[in-house]
């Protein structure tokens, strides 16, 4: 984690991070990812942000006791 666990504020910080990614058109990196699992066919973004064209993004939050939520954000046209 880049900022630790913020308990009740974690979802808000994730939402702001998602909005900033849409605004700046970048995907933030997965820090400390040195070895990728070859069996997982995922588009990893290790160590450095990637410039991309993003039209929509989803922010998932998972809390204690099964409290979960998702927000979908889209760029204004």
PLY file of the C-alpha trace (Angstrom):
ply
format ascii 1.0
element vertex 77
property float x
property float y
property float z
element edge 76
property int vertex1
property int vertex2
end_header
0.00 0.00 0.00
1.17 3.50 -0.76
-0.81 5.14 2.04
-1.79 2.38 4.46
-5.34 1.47 5.49
-7.55 4.47 6.14
-10.53 2.51 7.48
-13.64 4.66 6.84
-11.79 7.10 4.59
-10.38 4.40 2.27
-13.32 4.50 -0.16
-13.14 8.28 -0.49
-9.41 8.21 -1.19
-9.91 5.45 -3.78
-12.66 7.50 -5.47
-10.43 10.58 -5.61
-7.56 8.51 -7.01
-9.88 7.14 -9.71
-11.11 10.62 -10.63
-7.53 11.92 -10.82
-6.59 9.01 -13.10
-9.44 9.96 -15.44
-8.48 13.64 -15.33
-4.75 13.09 -15.97
-5.28 10.08 -18.27
-2.83 7.81 -16.41
-2.99 4.41 -14.76
-1.18 4.49 -11.42
1.43 1.78 -10.86
1.25 -1.34 -8.77
4.15 -0.67 -6.42
6.53 -3.46 -5.38
5.43 -5.76 -8.21
8.66 -7.48 -9.17
7.44 -10.93 -10.23
4.28 -11.29 -12.28
2.26 -14.51 -12.19
2.52 -15.90 -15.73
-0.75 -17.82 -15.28
-2.66 -14.56 -14.73
-3.25 -12.91 -18.09
-3.50 -9.37 -16.70
-2.23 -6.05 -18.01
0.06 -5.23 -15.08
1.41 -1.70 -14.54
4.52 -2.29 -12.42
6.58 0.50 -10.78
5.67 3.46 -13.07
2.42 5.09 -14.14
1.26 4.56 -17.72
-0.22 7.22 -20.01
-3.42 5.91 -21.61
-6.75 7.10 -22.93
-9.36 6.41 -20.24
-13.07 6.99 -20.81
-14.43 5.20 -17.72
-13.06 3.62 -14.55
-14.40 1.64 -11.62
-13.42 1.99 -7.97
-14.07 -1.04 -5.76
-13.97 -0.85 -1.97
-13.96 -3.88 0.30
-14.51 -3.41 4.02
-14.59 -5.44 7.18
-17.53 -7.78 7.64
-18.41 -7.94 3.94
-19.20 -4.24 3.49
-18.44 -3.66 -0.19
-19.17 -0.95 -2.72
-18.34 0.05 -6.28
-18.43 3.39 -8.07
-18.18 3.88 -11.84
-16.79 7.17 -13.13
-16.86 8.45 -16.70
-15.20 11.42 -18.39
-17.50 14.25 -19.39
-17.86 14.62 -23.14
0 1
1 2
2 3
3 4
4 5
5 6
6 7
7 8
8 9
9 10
10 11
11 12
12 13
13 14
14 15
15 16
16 17
17 18
18 19
19 20
20 21
21 22
22 23
23 24
24 25
25 26
26 27
27 28
28 29
29 30
30 31
31 32
32 33
33 34
34 35
35 36
36 37
37 38
38 39
39 40
40 41
41 42
42 43
43 44
44 45
45 46
46 47
47 48
48 49
49 50
50 51
51 52
52 53
53 54
54 55
55 56
56 57
57 58
58 59
59 60
60 61
61 62
62 63
63 64
64 65
65 66
66 67
67 68
68 69
69 70
70 71
71 72
72 73
73 74
74 75
75 76
